[in-house]
Amino acid sequence: MRVLVILGVVLILAGIAGLVFHYIPIHHTEQVAKIGPITATADKETDYTIPTYVSVIVIIVGGGLVFAGQRRV
């Protein structure tokens, strides 16, 4: 049961972080051109947005897991 409580708290914290930070920036290197042994690369940044409703759902599910983990069977 303790695992459910810990997982619930982690989900609640992740949901709160999703409400505070509305996007996740991802940096990746992309190959632009290759001429023989020489390659040209470019660094690109892609922003993935986190919808508000997803964060709220994650918080609710986390709260449910904390509640279920504290109940005695």
N, C-alpha and C positions, 0 to 999 in steps of 0.2 A: 504494500500500500504506500510505502514511503516513496517509491519510484514515481507513482502517479502525482504525488504532491510536488516532487522536484520537477517533473516534466511540466506540470501546470504552472509553476512559478516561472520556469524558463519561457513558456509560451506567453505568459502575461508580460514579462519583460520585453520579449520580442515584439509584441503588439504595441506596447508603449513606444518602443524605439521606432516602429513603423509610423506611428502618429507624429513623432517629433521630426524624424528625417523622412521626407516625402519621396526621396529617390535614392537609388544605389548607383554610384558611379563605378563603372567597370573599365579598366584600362587594358588594352591589348595592342599587340604589334601586328601590323598587316603588311604583307609583301606587296609592294606596288609594282615593281618591275624587276625582271631578271634578264640580264644580257650576259650570256656565257657564265663565267664564274662570279660575276658581280651582281649583287642583289641590292635593290633599294627598298627600304622599309619605312613605314610611317606609323607613328604612335597615334592611336585613336582612343577617344573616350566616349563610351556609350552610357547614357543615363537610363536606368530602368525605374519607372515610377511605381510606387506602392499605393494602390487605391486605399482610401480611408476605410471603406467597408471591409476590406480584407483584414486590416489591423483590428477593427472592432470585433470581427468574427474570431480572430485568434485570441483576443483577450477573453471573450466569452467562453471559448473552448477551454482555455487555460483555467479559468475560474471553475468551470465544471469539473475539470480533472482534480483541482485542489479539493473541491467539495467531496468528490467521490473517493479521493484518497484518505480523507479524514473520517469517513463513515466506518463504523465497525460492522462487520458482517457476522 
